[in-house]
Amino acid sequence: MSMFRSKKLDLGGFVNGKIIRDHTKRKVFEQHEAERQALRYVIRNTSLPQRARAQAQLQLATMHAYTRSTQIKNRCVAGGTARFIIRDFRLGRFQFREQALAGELPGVRKASW
C-alpha cells in the first residue's frame, strides 16, 4: 500500500511516511482553506447574532486537524528532514550544500572573497 502512495506522489526525491503525511496535510489544508476562512469571518463579525457565531465556532473546532495551517511543516524534498530548510529551494542545509557544489542549483555559487 505504501509503495502505491509513493508512486502516486511523484515528489522526485526521498519519500518516507513523514513526507507522505506532510503532503496529505498540504492537500487537505488547500481543499478546506476557503471554508475555514469563511468560518473565521463569521466568528469575528460582531454584527451577526451570537448563536450563528457560536455555531460557526463549534463547526471550526470540530474540523479535522489537518485543515489547520499550523500542521504543515517545511521538509527537505531531497532528504526528508525537517530541520534547517532553505525555503527558496525547499532543501535542507546538507542537501543544499551538496547540490550547490555539484552545480545543480542555478544561480548558486560558493562564496569567495
DSSP file with accessible surface (Angstrom, degrees, kcal/mol):
  #  RESIDUE AA STRUCTURE BP1 BP2  ACC     N-H-->O    O-->H-N    N-H-->O    O-->H-N    TCO  KAPPA ALPHA  PHI   PSI    X-CA   Y-CA   Z-CA
    1    1 A M     >        0   0  168      0, 0.0     4,-1.7     0, 0.0     5,-0.1   0.000 360.0 360.0 360.0 -44.5    0.0    0.0    0.0
    2    2 A S  H  >  +     0   0   80      1,-0.2     4,-2.2     2,-0.2     5,-0.2   0.836 360.0  57.5 -68.4 -29.1    2.8    2.5    0.9
    3    3 A M  H  > S+     0   0  135      2,-0.2     4,-1.8     1,-0.2    -1,-0.2   0.904 104.9  51.7 -65.4 -37.4    4.6    1.7   -2.4
    4    4 A F  H  > S+     0   0  136      1,-0.2     4,-1.8     2,-0.2    -2,-0.2   0.925 109.5  49.9 -63.9 -41.7    1.4    2.7   -4.3
    5    5 A R  H  X S+     0   0  131     -4,-1.7     4,-1.8     1,-0.2    -1,-0.2   0.915 108.1  52.0 -63.8 -43.2    1.3    6.0   -2.4
    6    6 A S  H  X S+     0   0   42     -4,-2.2     4,-1.3     1,-0.2     5,-0.3   0.870 109.7  49.5 -65.7 -34.4    4.9    6.9   -3.0
    7    7 A K  H  < S+     0   0  165     -4,-1.8    -1,-0.2     1,-0.2    -2,-0.2   0.879 109.8  52.2 -68.9 -35.3    4.5    6.3   -6.8
    8    8 A K  H  < S+     0   0  156     -4,-1.8    -2,-0.2     1,-0.2    -1,-0.2   0.842 104.9  56.1 -70.1 -31.1    1.4    8.5   -6.8
    9    9 A L  H  < S-     0   0   27     -4,-1.8    -1,-0.2    -5,-0.1    -2,-0.2   0.919  76.9-168.8 -68.6 -46.9    3.2   11.4   -5.1
   10   10 A D     <  +     0   0  137     -4,-1.3    -3,-0.1     1,-0.1    -4,-0.1   0.950  23.0 157.6  54.3  54.9    6.0   11.8   -7.6
   11   11 A L        -     0   0   57     -5,-0.3     3,-0.1     2,-0.2    -1,-0.1   0.633  47.1-132.8 -83.1 -16.2    8.0   14.1   -5.4
   12   12 A G  S    S+     0   0   78      1,-0.3     2,-0.2    66,-0.0     3,-0.1   0.436  74.8  57.9  83.4  -2.4   11.2   13.3   -7.2
   13   13 A G  S    S-     0   0   35      1,-0.2    -1,-0.3    64,-0.0    65,-0.2  -0.477 102.0 -27.6-134.7-153.3   13.3   12.7   -4.0
   14   14 A F        -     0   0  111     64,-1.1     2,-0.5    63,-0.3    -1,-0.2  -0.468  58.0-163.6 -68.7 131.9   13.4   10.7   -0.9
   15   15 A V        +     0   0   42     -2,-0.2     2,-0.2    -3,-0.1    -9,-0.1  -0.981  19.7 150.9-125.5 123.9    9.9    9.5    0.2
   16   16 A N     >  -     0   0   54     -2,-0.5     4,-2.2    64,-0.0     3,-0.2  -0.789  60.4 -82.4-134.0-175.8    9.1    8.2    3.7
   17   17 A G  H  > S+     0   0   45     -2,-0.2     4,-2.5     1,-0.2     5,-0.2   0.863 124.9  53.2 -60.1 -37.2    6.0    8.2    5.9
   18   18 A K  H  > S+     0   0  112      2,-0.2     4,-2.4     1,-0.2    -1,-0.2   0.890 109.4  48.2 -67.9 -38.0    6.6   11.7    7.2
   19   19 A I  H  > S+     0   0   13      2,-0.2     4,-2.6    -3,-0.2    -2,-0.2   0.915 112.0  49.7 -69.0 -40.2    6.8   13.2    3.7
   20   20 A I  H  X S+     0   0   19     -4,-2.2     4,-2.4     2,-0.2    -2,-0.2   0.931 112.1  48.3 -62.4 -43.4    3.6   11.4    2.7
   21   21 A R  H  X S+     0   0  118     -4,-2.5     4,-2.6     1,-0.2    -2,-0.2   0.920 111.7  49.3 -64.3 -42.1    1.8   12.7    5.8
   22   22 A D  H  X S+     0   0   14     -4,-2.4     4,-2.3     2,-0.2    -1,-0.2   0.907 110.2  51.1 -64.0 -40.7    3.1   16.2    5.1
   23   23 A H  H  X S+     0   0   54     -4,-2.6     4,-2.1     2,-0.2    -1,-0.2   0.921 110.7  49.1 -61.5 -42.5    1.9   16.0    1.5
   24   24 A T  H  X S+     0   0   57     -4,-2.4     4,-2.7     1,-0.2     5,-0.2   0.918 109.5  52.0 -63.1 -43.4   -1.5   14.8    2.7
   25   25 A K  H  X S+     0   0   35     -4,-2.6     4,-2.6     1,-0.2    -1,-0.2   0.905 109.0  50.4 -60.3 -41.8   -1.7   17.7    5.2
   26   26 A R  H  X S+     0   0   68     -4,-2.3     4,-2.2     2,-0.2    -1,-0.2   0.905 111.9  47.2 -63.7 -41.8   -0.9   20.2    2.5
   27   27 A K  H  X S+     0   0  101     -4,-2.1     4,-2.1     2,-0.2    -2,-0.2   0.937 113.9  46.5 -65.7 -45.2   -3.6   18.8    0.2
   28   28 A V  H  X S+     0   0   30     -4,-2.7     4,-1.9     1,-0.2    -2,-0.2   0.916 112.3  51.1 -64.6 -42.0   -6.3   18.7    2.9
   29   29 A F  H  X S+     0   0   40     -4,-2.6     4,-1.0    -5,-0.2    -1,-0.2   0.926 110.0  50.0 -60.1 -44.0   -5.4   22.3    4.0
   30   30 A E  H  < S+     0   0  147     -4,-2.2     4,-0.4     1,-0.2     3,-0.4   0.890 110.4  50.0 -62.7 -38.5   -5.7   23.6    0.5
   31   31 A Q  H  < S+     0   0  134     -4,-2.1     4,-0.2     1,-0.2    -1,-0.2   0.856 120.3  34.2 -69.0 -34.6   -9.1   21.9    0.0
   32   32 A H  H  X S+     0   0   61     -4,-1.9     4,-2.3    -5,-0.1    -1,-0.2   0.365  87.6  99.2-105.6   5.0  -10.6   23.4    3.2
   33   33 A E  H  X S+     0   0   74     -4,-1.0     4,-2.4    -3,-0.4     5,-0.2   0.919  84.0  48.4 -62.1 -43.8   -8.8   26.7    3.4
   34   34 A A  H  > S+     0   0   72     -4,-0.4     4,-2.3     1,-0.2    -1,-0.2   0.909 111.6  50.4 -64.6 -39.7  -11.8   28.7    1.9
   35   35 A E  H  > S+     0   0   82     -4,-0.2     4,-2.3     2,-0.2    -1,-0.2   0.920 110.7  48.8 -64.9 -42.5  -14.2   27.1    4.3
   36   36 A R  H  X S+     0   0   27     -4,-2.3     4,-2.5     1,-0.2    -2,-0.2   0.908 110.7  50.9 -64.8 -39.5  -12.0   27.9    7.3
   37   37 A Q  H  X S+     0   0  101     -4,-2.4     4,-2.1     2,-0.2    -1,-0.2   0.907 109.8  50.4 -64.8 -39.8  -11.6   31.5    6.3
   38   38 A A  H  X S+     0   0   55     -4,-2.3     4,-2.2     2,-0.2    -2,-0.2   0.920 111.3  48.1 -64.4 -42.6  -15.4   31.9    5.9
   39   39 A L  H  X S+     0   0   17     -4,-2.3     4,-2.4     1,-0.2    -2,-0.2   0.910 110.8  50.6 -65.2 -40.9  -16.0   30.4    9.4
   40   40 A R  H  X S+     0   0   77     -4,-2.5     4,-2.1     1,-0.2    -1,-0.2   0.886 109.1  52.3 -63.8 -36.2  -13.4   32.7   10.9
   41   41 A Y  H  X S+     0   0  157     -4,-2.1     4,-1.2     2,-0.2    -2,-0.2   0.926 110.0  48.0 -64.5 -43.0  -15.0   35.7    9.2
   42   42 A V  H  < S+     0   0   42     -4,-2.2     3,-0.4     1,-0.2    -2,-0.2   0.912 111.0  51.5 -63.6 -41.8  -18.4   34.7   10.7
   43   43 A I  H  < S+     0   0   30     -4,-2.4    -1,-0.2     1,-0.2    -2,-0.2   0.912 113.7  43.3 -63.4 -39.7  -16.9   34.2   14.2
   44   44 A R  H  < S+     0   0  181     -4,-2.1     2,-0.9    -5,-0.2    -1,-0.2   0.628  88.0 100.4 -83.3 -13.7  -15.3   37.7   14.1
   45   45 A N    ><  -     0   0   36     -4,-1.2     3,-1.1    -3,-0.4     8,-0.1  -0.627  51.4-172.5 -78.5 106.5  -18.3   39.5   12.6
   46   46 A T  T 3  S+     0   0  113     -2,-0.9    -1,-0.2     1,-0.2     4,-0.1   0.647  76.5  69.5 -77.7 -12.3  -19.9   41.2   15.7
   47   47 A S  T 3  S+     0   0   99      2,-0.1    -1,-0.2    -3,-0.0     3,-0.1   0.664  84.9  86.4 -79.7 -13.3  -23.0   42.3   13.7
   48   48 A L  S <  S-     0   0   59     -3,-1.1     5,-0.0    -6,-0.2    -6,-0.0  -0.462  95.7 -87.8 -81.7 157.2  -24.2   38.7   13.4
   49   49 A P     >  -     0   0   87      0, 0.0     4,-1.9     0, 0.0     3,-0.2  -0.313  33.2-120.6 -63.7 151.0  -26.3   37.1   16.1
   50   50 A Q  H  > S+     0   0  125      1,-0.2     4,-2.5     2,-0.2     5,-0.2   0.848 110.9  58.1 -61.8 -34.4  -24.4   35.4   18.9
   51   51 A R  H  > S+     0   0  196      1,-0.2     4,-2.2     2,-0.2    -1,-0.2   0.917 106.3  47.4 -64.4 -42.5  -26.0   32.0   18.1
   52   52 A A  H  > S+     0   0   35     -3,-0.2     4,-2.2     2,-0.2    -1,-0.2   0.902 112.7  49.6 -66.1 -39.6  -24.7   32.0   14.5
   53   53 A R  H  X S+     0   0   54     -4,-1.9     4,-2.2     2,-0.2    -2,-0.2   0.901 110.6  49.8 -66.2 -39.0  -21.2   32.9   15.7
   54   54 A A  H  X S+     0   0   45     -4,-2.5     4,-2.4     2,-0.2    -2,-0.2   0.892 110.0  51.0 -67.2 -38.6  -21.2   30.2   18.3
   55   55 A Q  H  X S+     0   0  121     -4,-2.2     4,-2.6     2,-0.2    -1,-0.2   0.914 110.4  48.9 -63.7 -42.7  -22.3   27.6   15.7
   56   56 A A  H  X S+     0   0    6     -4,-2.2     4,-2.5     2,-0.2    -2,-0.2   0.903 110.7  51.0 -64.0 -39.1  -19.5   28.7   13.4
   57   57 A Q  H  X S+     0   0  113     -4,-2.2     4,-2.2     2,-0.2    -2,-0.2   0.918 111.2  47.7 -66.0 -40.1  -17.0   28.4   16.2
   58   58 A L  H  X S+     0   0  118     -4,-2.4     4,-1.6     2,-0.2    -2,-0.2   0.918 111.9  50.1 -65.7 -41.3  -18.2   24.9   17.0
   59   59 A Q  H  < S+     0   0   95     -4,-2.6     4,-0.5     1,-0.2    -2,-0.2   0.902 111.2  48.9 -65.0 -39.3  -18.0   23.9   13.4
   60   60 A L  H >< S+     0   0   28     -4,-2.5     3,-0.9     1,-0.2    -1,-0.2   0.899 110.0  51.8 -66.8 -38.6  -14.5   25.3   13.1
   61   61 A A  H 3< S+     0   0   70     -4,-2.2    -1,-0.2     1,-0.2    -2,-0.2   0.804 107.9  52.0 -69.8 -27.7  -13.5   23.5   16.3
   62   62 A T  T 3< S+     0   0  103     -4,-1.6    -1,-0.2    -5,-0.1    -2,-0.2   0.506  84.9 110.0 -89.4  -2.7  -14.8   20.1   15.0
   63   63 A M  S <  S-     0   0   25     -3,-0.9     5,-0.1    -4,-0.5    -3,-0.0  -0.346  83.3 -86.6 -69.2 155.7  -12.9   20.3   11.7
   64   64 A H    >   -     0   0  120      1,-0.1     3,-1.5     2,-0.1     4,-0.2  -0.220  31.4-121.3 -63.2 150.0  -10.0   17.9   11.2
   65   65 A A  G >  S+     0   0   32      1,-0.3     3,-1.9     2,-0.2     6,-0.2   0.816 108.2  67.3 -63.5 -31.0   -6.6   18.9   12.5
   66   66 A Y  G 3  S+     0   0   60      1,-0.3    -1,-0.3     4,-0.1   -37,-0.2   0.648  87.3  69.2 -67.6 -11.9   -5.1   18.6    9.0
   67   67 A T  G <  S+     0   0    3     -3,-1.5     2,-0.3   -39,-0.1    -1,-0.3   0.569  82.2  94.8 -82.0  -5.7   -7.2   21.5    7.9
   68   68 A R  S X  S-     0   0   91     -3,-1.9     3,-1.1    -4,-0.2     4,-0.3  -0.632  74.3-138.4 -87.4 144.6   -5.1   23.9   10.1
   69   69 A S  G >  S+     0   0   74     -2,-0.3     3,-1.2     1,-0.2    -1,-0.1   0.768  99.4  67.9 -71.4 -23.7   -2.1   25.8    8.6
   70   70 A T  G 3  S+     0   0  114      1,-0.2    -1,-0.2     3,-0.0    -4,-0.1   0.656  88.2  67.1 -72.5 -13.0    0.0   25.1   11.7
   71   71 A Q  G <  S+     0   0   57     -3,-1.1     2,-0.4    -6,-0.2    -1,-0.2   0.697  79.4  95.4 -77.9 -18.6    0.1   21.3   10.9
   72   72 A I    <   -     0   0   42     -3,-1.2     2,-0.4    -4,-0.3   -50,-0.1  -0.586  56.7-169.8 -81.2 129.7    2.2   22.0    7.8
   73   73 A K        -     0   0  112     -2,-0.4     2,-0.3   -51,-0.0    -2,-0.0  -0.967  25.2-119.3-121.0 131.2    5.9   21.5    8.3
   74   74 A N        -     0   0   61     -2,-0.4     2,-0.3     8,-0.1    11,-0.1  -0.568  39.7-177.7 -69.2 128.4    8.6   22.5    5.8
   75   75 A R        -     0   0   46     -2,-0.3     2,-0.3   -56,-0.1     7,-0.2  -0.953  33.5-102.5-129.3 150.3   10.6   19.4    4.8
   76   76 A C     >  -     0   0    1      5,-2.9     4,-1.5    -2,-0.3    15,-0.2  -0.524  24.2-151.1 -68.7 127.2   13.5   18.8    2.5
   77   77 A V  T  4 S+     0   0   45     13,-2.3   -63,-0.3    -2,-0.3    -1,-0.2   0.736  94.2  41.9 -75.1 -20.3   12.3   17.4   -0.8
   78   78 A A  T  4 S+     0   0   25     12,-0.3   -64,-1.1   -65,-0.2    -1,-0.2   0.862 131.8  17.4 -92.5 -40.4   15.5   15.5   -1.3
   79   79 A G  T  4 S-     0   0   24      2,-0.1    -2,-0.2   -66,-0.1    12,-0.1   0.636  89.1-129.6-109.7 -20.5   16.3   14.2    2.1
   80   80 A G     <  +     0   0    4     -4,-1.5    -3,-0.1     1,-0.3     2,-0.1   0.457  57.5 140.0  86.6  -0.9   13.0   14.4    4.1
   81   81 A T        -     0   0   77      1,-0.1    -5,-2.9    -6,-0.1    -1,-0.3  -0.353  44.7-152.3 -76.3 160.4   14.5   16.2    7.1
   82   82 A A        +     0   0   24     -7,-0.2     2,-0.4    -2,-0.1     3,-0.3   0.264  63.5  94.2-115.0   9.9   12.6   19.0    8.8
   83   83 A R  S    S-     0   0  218      1,-0.2    10,-0.4    -7,-0.0    -2,-0.1  -0.874  89.8   0.0-110.8 141.7   15.5   21.0   10.2
   84   84 A F  S    S-     0   0  139     -2,-0.4     9,-1.0     1,-0.2     2,-0.5   0.953  77.5-178.2  52.2  61.7   17.2   24.0    8.7
   85   85 A I  E     -A   92   0A  34     -3,-0.3     2,-0.8     7,-0.2     7,-0.2  -0.768  24.8-141.7 -92.3 129.0   15.2   24.2    5.5
   86   86 A I  E >>> -A   91   0A  43      5,-3.1     4,-1.6    -2,-0.5     5,-1.2  -0.831  15.3-154.6 -89.2 109.2   16.1   26.8    3.0
   87   87 A R  T 345S+     0   0  195     -2,-0.8    -1,-0.2     1,-0.3     5,-0.0   0.835  85.0  60.1 -59.9 -40.2   12.7   27.9    1.8
   88   88 A D  T 345S+     0   0  146      1,-0.2    -1,-0.3    -3,-0.1    -2,-0.0   0.828 122.1  24.9 -59.3 -31.6   13.6   29.2   -1.7
   89   89 A F  T <45S-     0   0   73     -3,-1.0    -1,-0.2     2,-0.2    -2,-0.2   0.501  96.9-131.6-109.9  -9.6   15.0   25.8   -2.7
   90   90 A R  T  <5 +     0   0  123     -4,-1.6   -13,-2.3     1,-0.2     2,-0.3   0.885  66.4 125.9  55.2  41.2   12.9   23.6   -0.3
   91   91 A L  E   < -A   86   0A   6     -5,-1.2    -5,-3.1   -15,-0.2    -1,-0.2  -0.952  63.2-116.7-127.6 149.1   16.1   21.8    0.7
   92   92 A G  E  >  -A   85   0A   3     -2,-0.3     4,-2.8    -7,-0.2     5,-0.2  -0.347  40.8-101.6 -73.0 165.7   17.9   21.1    4.0
   93   93 A R  H  > S+     0   0  153     -9,-1.0     4,-2.3   -10,-0.4     5,-0.2   0.877 120.7  48.1 -61.9 -38.1   21.3   22.6    4.5
   94   94 A F  H  > S+     0   0  110      2,-0.2     4,-2.5     1,-0.2    -1,-0.2   0.937 114.3  44.7 -70.6 -44.6   23.2   19.5    3.7
   95   95 A Q  H  > S+     0   0   48      2,-0.2     4,-2.6     1,-0.2     5,-0.3   0.893 112.9  53.1 -64.8 -38.6   21.3   18.7    0.5
   96   96 A F  H  X S+     0   0   46     -4,-2.8     4,-2.6     2,-0.2     5,-0.2   0.943 110.3  47.3 -60.3 -46.1   21.6   22.4   -0.5
   97   97 A R  H  X S+     0   0  140     -4,-2.3     4,-2.5    -5,-0.2     5,-0.2   0.937 113.2  47.7 -62.4 -46.7   25.4   22.3    0.0
   98   98 A E  H  X S+     0   0   94     -4,-2.5     4,-1.6     1,-0.2    -1,-0.2   0.929 115.9  43.5 -61.0 -47.1   25.8   19.0   -1.9
   99   99 A Q  H  <>S+     0   0   41     -4,-2.6     5,-2.7     2,-0.2     6,-0.6   0.864 113.3  51.8 -70.3 -34.6   23.7   20.2   -4.9
  100  100 A A  H ><5S+     0   0   21     -4,-2.6     3,-1.0    -5,-0.3    -2,-0.2   0.925 110.8  47.2 -67.1 -43.2   25.3   23.7   -4.9
  101  101 A L  H 3<5S+     0   0   97     -4,-2.5    -1,-0.2     1,-0.3    -2,-0.2   0.822 110.8  52.7 -68.2 -29.1   28.8   22.2   -5.0
  102  102 A A  T 3<5S-     0   0   65     -4,-1.6    -1,-0.3    -5,-0.2    -2,-0.2   0.543 115.3-118.5 -81.6  -7.4   27.7   19.8   -7.8
  103  103 A G  T < 5S+     0   0   60     -3,-1.0    -3,-0.2    -4,-0.4    -2,-0.1   0.724  76.9 126.9  78.8  23.2   26.4   22.8   -9.8
  104  104 A E      < +     0   0  126     -5,-2.7    -4,-0.2    -6,-0.2    -5,-0.1   0.571  54.1  74.7 -89.3  -9.9   22.8   21.5   -9.8
  105  105 A L  S >  S-     0   0   18     -6,-0.6     3,-1.5     3,-0.2     2,-0.1  -0.910  83.8-129.4-106.7 117.2   21.3   24.7   -8.4
  106  106 A P  T 3  S+     0   0  119      0, 0.0     3,-0.1     0, 0.0    -2,-0.1  -0.403  88.1  12.2 -67.8 135.4   21.0   27.6  -10.9
  107  107 A G  T 3  S+     0   0   89      1,-0.2     2,-0.5    -2,-0.1     0, 0.0   0.549  97.4 118.4  81.0   7.7   22.4   30.9   -9.7
  108  108 A V    <   +     0   0   33     -3,-1.5     2,-0.3    -8,-0.1    -1,-0.2  -0.931  33.6 167.9-113.6 126.7   24.2   29.5   -6.7
  109  109 A R        -     0   0  209     -2,-0.5     2,-0.2    -3,-0.1    -8,-0.1  -0.969  41.2-102.3-131.6 152.6   27.9   29.7   -6.2
  110  110 A K        -     0   0  151     -2,-0.3     2,-0.1   -10,-0.2    -2,-0.0  -0.538  48.1-110.6 -70.9 136.1   30.3   29.1   -3.4
  111  111 A A        +     0   0   69     -2,-0.2     2,-0.3     2,-0.0    -1,-0.1  -0.390  41.2 171.2 -71.1 140.3   31.3   32.4   -1.9
  112  112 A S              0   0   96     -2,-0.1    -3,-0.0    -3,-0.0    -2,-0.0  -0.914 360.0 360.0-149.3 126.0   34.9   33.5   -2.3
  113  113 A W              0   0  273     -2,-0.3    -2,-0.0     0, 0.0     0, 0.0  -0.912 360.0 360.0-144.5 360.0   36.3   37.0   -1.4
